[in-house]
Amino acid sequence: MSDRFYLYDDRVDTKTRFVSFMGDQQRFDLAIIQSDRYYGKQIVLDIQGSRFAIIGTDDLDEEGYLEHAFKLSEEDAEDLRSFLRESL
């Protein structure tokens, strides 16, 4: 077996918020992870949908970003966008 080539192997302190809320049509169960990586953006994990994205406030203005990243309808993405605008 050859030696493993690591690009990086770091441990960092993180702050994680677990939150669950009801949108107009669906429930959201999220974990929002803050660290000093990703240029101030946060990792948002959709626990029920098994999806995640690295999101900053600029990404919330990107048309179709949340719909694509979390496989959401426009209405459900707007519920999530509204929550994230308040939280990020």
N, CA, C and O atoms as a GROMACS GRO file, in nm:
protein
  352
    1MET      N    1   0.084  -0.118   0.000
    1MET     CA    2   0.000   0.000   0.000
    1MET      C    3   0.089   0.124   0.000
    1MET      O    4   0.187   0.130   0.074
    2SER      N    5   0.056   0.220  -0.081
    2SER     CA    6   0.136   0.342  -0.089
    2SER      C    7   0.097   0.439   0.024
    2SER      O    8  -0.008   0.426   0.086
    3ASP      N    9   0.184   0.536   0.047
    3ASP     CA   10   0.155   0.638   0.148
    3ASP      C   11   0.040   0.725   0.101
    3ASP      O   12   0.030   0.760  -0.016
    4ARG      N   13  -0.046   0.760   0.194
    4ARG     CA   14  -0.160   0.847   0.164
    4ARG      C   15  -0.110   0.989   0.145
    4ARG      O   16  -0.027   1.036   0.223
    5PHE      N   17  -0.158   1.058   0.043
    5PHE     CA   18  -0.121   1.197   0.016
    5PHE      C   19  -0.234   1.287   0.064
    5PHE      O   20  -0.342   1.288   0.005
    6TYR      N   21  -0.211   1.361   0.170
    6TYR     CA   22  -0.311   1.452   0.225
    6TYR      C   23  -0.296   1.590   0.165
    6TYR      O   24  -0.184   1.642   0.155
    7LEU      N   25  -0.405   1.649   0.125
    7LEU     CA   26  -0.404   1.789   0.086
    7LEU      C   27  -0.404   1.877   0.211
    7LEU      O   28  -0.335   1.979   0.216
    8TYR      N   29  -0.482   1.837   0.311
    8TYR     CA   30  -0.476   1.895   0.444
    8TYR      C   31  -0.544   1.802   0.541
    8TYR      O   32  -0.627   1.719   0.501
    9ASP      N   33  -0.511   1.814   0.667
    9ASP     CA   34  -0.569   1.734   0.774
    9ASP      C   35  -0.564   1.820   0.899
    9ASP      O   36  -0.474   1.807   0.981
   10ASP      N   37  -0.662   1.908   0.913
   10ASP     CA   38  -0.666   2.005   1.022
   10ASP      C   39  -0.783   1.977   1.115
   10ASP      O   40  -0.883   1.917   1.075
   11ARG      N   41  -0.769   2.020   1.236
   11ARG     CA   42  -0.879   2.021   1.331
   11ARG      C   43  -0.904   2.167   1.368
   11ARG      O   44  -0.811   2.242   1.399
   12VAL      N   45  -1.030   2.206   1.364
   12VAL     CA   46  -1.065   2.343   1.397
   12VAL      C   47  -1.181   2.343   1.495
   12VAL      O   48  -1.262   2.251   1.497
   13ASP      N   49  -1.188   2.448   1.576
   13ASP     CA   50  -1.302   2.465   1.664
   13ASP      C   51  -1.418   2.519   1.582
   13ASP      O   52  -1.401   2.608   1.498
   14THR      N   53  -1.536   2.465   1.606
   14THR     CA   54  -1.655   2.510   1.536
   14THR      C   55  -1.764   2.542   1.635
   14THR      O   56  -1.761   2.501   1.751
   15LYS      N   57  -1.860   2.616   1.587
   15LYS     CA   58  -1.980   2.646   1.664
   15LYS      C   59  -2.096   2.597   1.579
   15LYS      O   60  -2.112   2.638   1.464
   16THR      N   61  -2.178   2.509   1.635
   16THR     CA   62  -2.287   2.449   1.559
   16THR      C   63  -2.420   2.483   1.621
   16THR      O   64  -2.439   2.471   1.743
   17ARG      N   65  -2.513   2.526   1.536
   17ARG     CA   66  -2.650   2.555   1.580
   17ARG      C   67  -2.742   2.453   1.514
   17ARG      O   68  -2.740   2.436   1.392
   18PHE      N   69  -2.821   2.384   1.594
   18PHE     CA   70  -2.922   2.293   1.543
   18PHE      C   71  -3.056   2.363   1.555
   18PHE      O   72  -3.092   2.411   1.662
   19VAL      N   73  -3.129   2.369   1.444
   19VAL     CA   74  -3.256   2.441   1.446
   19VAL      C   75  -3.358   2.366   1.359
   19VAL      O   76  -3.323   2.310   1.255
   20SER      N   77  -3.481   2.368   1.404
   20SER     CA   78  -3.591   2.308   1.328
   20SER      C   79  -3.703   2.410   1.322
   20SER      O   80  -3.738   2.470   1.424
   21PHE      N   81  -3.760   2.430   1.204
   21PHE     CA   82  -3.873   2.523   1.192
   21PHE      C   83  -3.964   2.477   1.078
   21PHE      O   84  -3.923   2.403   0.989
   22MET      N   85  -4.086   2.523   1.083
   22MET     CA   86  -4.185   2.491   0.980
   22MET      C   87  -4.193   2.607   0.881
   22MET      O   88  -4.215   2.722   0.919
   23GLY      N   89  -4.175   2.573   0.754
   23GLY     CA   90  -4.204   2.668   0.649
   23GLY      C   91  -4.351   2.660   0.617
   23GLY      O   92  -4.427   2.596   0.689
   24ASP      N   93  -4.393   2.725   0.510
   24ASP     CA   94  -4.534   2.719   0.472
   24ASP      C   95  -4.576   2.578   0.432
   24ASP      O   96  -4.690   2.539   0.455
   25GLN      N   97  -4.482   2.501   0.371
   25GLN     CA   98  -4.520   2.370   0.320
   25GLN      C   99  -4.436   2.255   0.375
   25GLN      O  100  -4.476   2.139   0.361
   26GLN      N  101  -4.322   2.283   0.435
   26GLN     CA  102  -4.238   2.173   0.483
   26GLN      C  103  -4.162   2.212   0.606
   26GLN      O  104  -4.146   2.330   0.639
   27ARG      N  105  -4.114   2.110   0.674
   27ARG     CA  106  -4.032   2.126   0.794
   27ARG      C  107  -3.885   2.129   0.753
   27ARG      O  108  -3.843   2.055   0.663
   28PHE      N  109  -3.807   2.214   0.819
   28PHE     CA  110  -3.663   2.222   0.796
   28PHE      C  111  -3.592   2.183   0.924
   28PHE      O  112  -3.619   2.240   1.030
   29ASP      N  113  -3.502   2.087   0.916
   29ASP     CA  114  -3.415   2.048   1.026
   29ASP      C  115  -3.272   2.074   0.979
   29ASP      O  116  -3.221   2.006   0.891
   30LEU      N  117  -3.209   2.174   1.039
   30LEU     CA  118  -3.080   2.221   0.992
   30LEU      C  119  -2.973   2.215   1.100
   30LEU      O  120  -3.002   2.223   1.219
   31ALA      N  121  -2.851   2.200   1.057
   31ALA     CA  122  -2.733   2.224   1.139
   31ALA      C  123  -2.654   2.333   1.067
   31ALA      O  124  -2.623   2.319   0.949
   32ILE      N  125  -2.622   2.440   1.137
   32ILE     CA  126  -2.547   2.551   1.080
   32ILE      C  127  -2.413   2.556   1.152
   32ILE      O  128  -2.407   2.578   1.273
   33ILE      N  129  -2.306   2.535   1.076
   33ILE     CA  130  -2.172   2.523   1.133
   33ILE      C  131  -2.089   2.645   1.098
   33ILE      O  132  -2.074   2.681   0.981
   34GLN      N  133  -2.035   2.709   1.202
   34GLN     CA  134  -1.946   2.824   1.185
   34GLN      C  135  -1.804   2.782   1.218
   34GLN      O  136  -1.780   2.712   1.316
   35SER      N  137  -1.710   2.824   1.136
   35SER     CA  138  -1.568   2.804   1.165
   35SER      C  139  -1.492   2.919   1.102
   35SER      O  140  -1.551   3.010   1.045
   36ASP      N  141  -1.360   2.914   1.112
   36ASP     CA  142  -1.280   3.021   1.053
   36ASP      C  143  -1.244   2.989   0.908
   36ASP      O  144  -1.162   3.059   0.847
   37ARG      N  145  -1.302   2.887   0.853
   37ARG     CA  146  -1.278   2.850   0.713
   37ARG      C  147  -1.389   2.908   0.625
   37ARG      O  148  -1.486   2.965   0.674
   38TYR      N  149  -1.374   2.893   0.499
   38TYR     CA  150  -1.476   2.929   0.398
   38TYR      C  151  -1.505   3.078   0.393
   38TYR      O  152  -1.616   3.119   0.358
   39TYR      N  153  -1.407   3.159   0.426
   39TYR     CA  154  -1.414   3.304   0.405
   39TYR      C  155  -1.538   3.368   0.466
   39TYR      O  156  -1.602   3.453   0.403
   40GLY      N  157  -1.573   3.327   0.586
   40GLY     CA  158  -1.687   3.385   0.657
   40GLY      C  159  -1.820   3.320   0.625
   40GLY      O  160  -1.922   3.356   0.684
   41LYS      N  161  -1.821   3.226   0.533
   41LYS     CA  162  -1.945   3.156   0.502
   41LYS      C  163  -1.965   3.043   0.601
   41LYS      O  164  -1.872   3.005   0.673
   42GLN      N  165  -2.087   2.990   0.605
   42GLN     CA  166  -2.119   2.884   0.699
   42GLN      C  167  -2.166   2.760   0.624
   42GLN      O  168  -2.220   2.769   0.513
   43ILE      N  169  -2.145   2.644   0.686
   43ILE     CA  170  -2.195   2.519   0.627
   43ILE      C  171  -2.336   2.500   0.680
   43ILE      O  172  -2.358   2.495   0.801
   44VAL      N  173  -2.431   2.488   0.588
   44VAL     CA  174  -2.570   2.464   0.625
   44VAL      C  175  -2.605   2.323   0.580
   44VAL      O  176  -2.602   2.291   0.462
   45LEU      N  177  -2.639   2.238   0.679
   45LEU     CA  178  -2.675   2.100   0.650
   45LEU      C  179  -2.825   2.081   0.667
   45LEU      O  180  -2.882   2.115   0.771
   46ASP      N  181  -2.888   2.026   0.566
   46ASP     CA  182  -3.028   1.987   0.573
   46ASP      C  183  -3.028   1.842   0.620
   46ASP      O  184  -3.002   1.751   0.541
   47ILE      N  185  -3.057   1.820   0.746
   47ILE     CA  186  -3.044   1.687   0.805
   47ILE      C  187  -3.144   1.589   0.744
   47ILE      O  188  -3.107   1.476   0.714
   48GLN      N  189  -3.267   1.630   0.725
   48GLN     CA  190  -3.369   1.541   0.669
   48GLN      C  191  -3.345   1.511   0.522
   48GLN      O  192  -3.369   1.400   0.476
   49GLY      N  193  -3.297   1.611   0.447
   49GLY     CA  194  -3.277   1.595   0.304
   49GLY      C  195  -3.140   1.545   0.264
   49GLY      O  196  -3.114   1.521   0.146
   50SER      N  197  -3.051   1.529   0.362
   50SER     CA  198  -2.914   1.481   0.336
   50SER      C  199  -2.841   1.566   0.233
   50SER      O  200  -2.776   1.513   0.143
   51ARG      N  201  -2.853   1.697   0.246
   51ARG     CA  202  -2.785   1.790   0.156
   51ARG      C  203  -2.717   1.898   0.238
   51ARG      O  204  -2.755   1.924   0.352
   52PHE      N  205  -2.616   1.959   0.179
   52PHE     CA  206  -2.549   2.069   0.247
   52PHE      C  207  -2.495   2.166   0.145
   52PHE      O  208  -2.479   2.134   0.027
   53ALA      N  209  -2.466   2.288   0.192
   53ALA     CA  210  -2.405   2.390   0.107
   53ALA      C  211  -2.326   2.486   0.196
   53ALA      O  212  -2.359   2.504   0.314
   54ILE      N  213  -2.224   2.545   0.140
   54ILE     CA  214  -2.148   2.650   0.206
   54ILE      C  215  -2.211   2.782   0.163
   54ILE      O  216  -2.209   2.817   0.045
   55ILE      N  217  -2.268   2.854   0.259
   55ILE     CA  218  -2.352   2.968   0.225
   55ILE      C  219  -2.309   3.093   0.300
   55ILE      O  220  -2.280   3.089   0.420
   56GLY      N  221  -2.306   3.202   0.227
   56GLY     CA  222  -2.286   3.335   0.284
   56GLY      C  223  -2.404   3.422   0.242
   56GLY      O  224  -2.488   3.380   0.163
   57THR      N  225  -2.410   3.541   0.295
   57THR     CA  226  -2.522   3.629   0.263
   57THR      C  227  -2.529   3.659   0.113
   57THR      O  228  -2.637   3.679   0.059
   58ASP      N  229  -2.414   3.663   0.046
   58ASP     CA  230  -2.413   3.689  -0.098
   58ASP      C  231  -2.481   3.576  -0.176
   58ASP      O  232  -2.542   3.601  -0.280
   59ASP      N  233  -2.470   3.453  -0.127
   59ASP     CA  234  -2.532   3.340  -0.195
   59ASP      C  235  -2.684   3.344  -0.188
   59ASP      O  236  -2.752   3.289  -0.274
   60LEU      N  237  -2.737   3.409  -0.087
   60LEU     CA  238  -2.882   3.417  -0.073
   60LEU      C  239  -2.944   3.502  -0.183
   60LEU      O  240  -3.062   3.488  -0.214
   61ASP      N  241  -2.865   3.592  -0.241
   61ASP     CA  242  -2.913   3.677  -0.350
   61ASP      C  243  -2.898   3.611  -0.487
   61ASP      O  244  -2.949   3.662  -0.587
   62GLU      N  245  -2.829   3.499  -0.490
   62GLU     CA  246  -2.804   3.428  -0.616
   62GLU      C  247  -2.930   3.351  -0.657
   62GLU      O  248  -2.974   3.260  -0.586
   63GLU      N  249  -2.985   3.386  -0.770
   63GLU     CA  250  -3.109   3.324  -0.816
   63GLU      C  251  -3.091   3.173  -0.838
   63GLU      O  252  -3.000   3.130  -0.910
   64GLY      N  253  -3.178   3.095  -0.776
   64GLY     CA  254  -3.178   2.951  -0.796
   64GLY      C  255  -3.076   2.874  -0.714
   64GLY      O  256  -3.070   2.751  -0.723
   65TYR      N  257  -2.995   2.945  -0.634
   65TYR     CA  258  -2.888   2.876  -0.559
   65TYR      C  259  -2.944   2.778  -0.456
   65TYR      O  260  -2.905   2.661  -0.455
   66LEU      N  261  -3.034   2.824  -0.370
   66LEU     CA  262  -3.089   2.735  -0.269
   66LEU      C  263  -3.175   2.626  -0.330
   66LEU      O  264  -3.176   2.512  -0.283
   67GLU      N  265  -3.247   2.660  -0.436
   67GLU     CA  266  -3.330   2.560  -0.504
   67GLU      C  267  -3.243   2.445  -0.554
   67GLU      O  268  -3.278   2.328  -0.538
   68HIS      N  269  -3.130   2.480  -0.613
   68HIS     CA  270  -3.040   2.378  -0.667
   68HIS      C  271  -2.967   2.302  -0.555
   68HIS      O  272  -2.964   2.179  -0.556
   69ALA      N  273  -2.910   2.374  -0.461
   69ALA     CA  274  -2.829   2.310  -0.357
   69ALA      C  275  -2.909   2.216  -0.269
   69ALA      O  276  -2.859   2.111  -0.228
   70PHE      N  277  -3.033   2.253  -0.239
   70PHE     CA  278  -3.114   2.173  -0.148
   70PHE      C  279  -3.231   2.103  -0.217
   70PHE      O  280  -3.315   2.041  -0.151
   71LYS      N  281  -3.237   2.112  -0.350
   71LYS     CA  282  -3.344   2.048  -0.428
   71LYS      C  283  -3.482   2.090  -0.375
   71LYS      O  284  -3.564   2.005  -0.338
   72LEU      N  285  -3.506   2.221  -0.372
   72LEU     CA  286  -3.629   2.278  -0.318
   72LEU      C  287  -3.710   2.345  -0.427
   72LEU      O  288  -3.656   2.389  -0.528
   73SER      N  289  -3.840   2.353  -0.405
   73SER     CA  290  -3.926   2.434  -0.491
   73SER      C  291  -3.896   2.581  -0.461
   73SER      O  292  -3.831   2.613  -0.361
   74GLU      N  293  -3.943   2.669  -0.546
   74GLU     CA  294  -3.921   2.813  -0.524
   74GLU      C  295  -3.982   2.858  -0.391
   74GLU      O  296  -3.922   2.938  -0.319
   75GLU      N  297  -4.101   2.806  -0.360
   75GLU     CA  298  -4.169   2.846  -0.237
   75GLU      C  299  -4.092   2.800  -0.113
   75GLU      O  300  -4.073   2.877  -0.019
   76ASP      N  301  -4.048   2.673  -0.114
   76ASP     CA  302  -3.973   2.621   0.000
   76ASP      C  303  -3.837   2.690   0.012
   76ASP      O  304  -3.791   2.717   0.123
   77ALA      N  305  -3.774   2.719  -0.100
   77ALA     CA  306  -3.645   2.789  -0.098
   77ALA      C  307  -3.662   2.929  -0.040
   77ALA      O  308  -3.573   2.979   0.028
   78GLU      N  309  -3.774   2.993  -0.066
   78GLU     CA  310  -3.797   3.126  -0.011
   78GLU      C  311  -3.813   3.121   0.140
   78GLU      O  312  -3.767   3.212   0.210
   79ASP      N  313  -3.877   3.016   0.192
   79ASP     CA  314  -3.886   2.998   0.338
   79ASP      C  315  -3.747   2.985   0.398
   79ASP      O  316  -3.715   3.049   0.499
   80LEU      N  317  -3.664   2.901   0.337
   80LEU     CA  318  -3.528   2.881   0.386
   80LEU      C  319  -3.446   3.009   0.372
   80LEU      O  320  -3.372   3.046   0.463
   81ARG      N  321  -3.458   3.077   0.259
   81ARG     CA  322  -3.385   3.202   0.235
   81ARG      C  323  -3.420   3.306   0.341
   81ARG      O  324  -3.333   3.374   0.394
   82SER      N  325  -3.548   3.318   0.372
   82SER     CA  326  -3.593   3.414   0.472
   82SER      C  327  -3.532   3.383   0.608
   82SER      O  328  -3.485   3.473   0.678
   83PHE      N  329  -3.532   3.256   0.646
   83PHE     CA  330  -3.472   3.216   0.774
   83PHE      C  331  -3.322   3.246   0.774
   83PHE      O  332  -3.271   3.303   0.871
   84LEU      N  333  -3.252   3.209   0.668
   84LEU     CA  334  -3.108   3.228   0.663
   84LEU      C  335  -3.068   3.375   0.661
   84LEU      O  336  -2.964   3.412   0.716
   85ARG      N  337  -3.150   3.459   0.600
   85ARG     CA  338  -3.122   3.604   0.603
   85ARG      C  339  -3.120   3.656   0.747
   85ARG      O  340  -3.041   3.743   0.782
   86GLU      N  341  -3.209   3.601   0.830
   86GLU     CA  342  -3.214   3.641   0.971
   86GLU      C  343  -3.100   3.581   1.051
   86GLU      O  344  -3.058   3.638   1.151
   87SER      N  345  -3.049   3.465   1.008
   87SER     CA  346  -2.958   3.387   1.091
   87SER      C  347  -2.811   3.397   1.055
   87SER      O  348  -2.726   3.378   1.142
   88LEU      N  349  -2.779   3.427   0.931
   88LEU     CA  350  -2.637   3.427   0.891
   88LEU      C  351  -2.571   3.561   0.917
   88LEU      O  352  -2.452   3.578   0.889
   0.00000   0.00000   0.00000
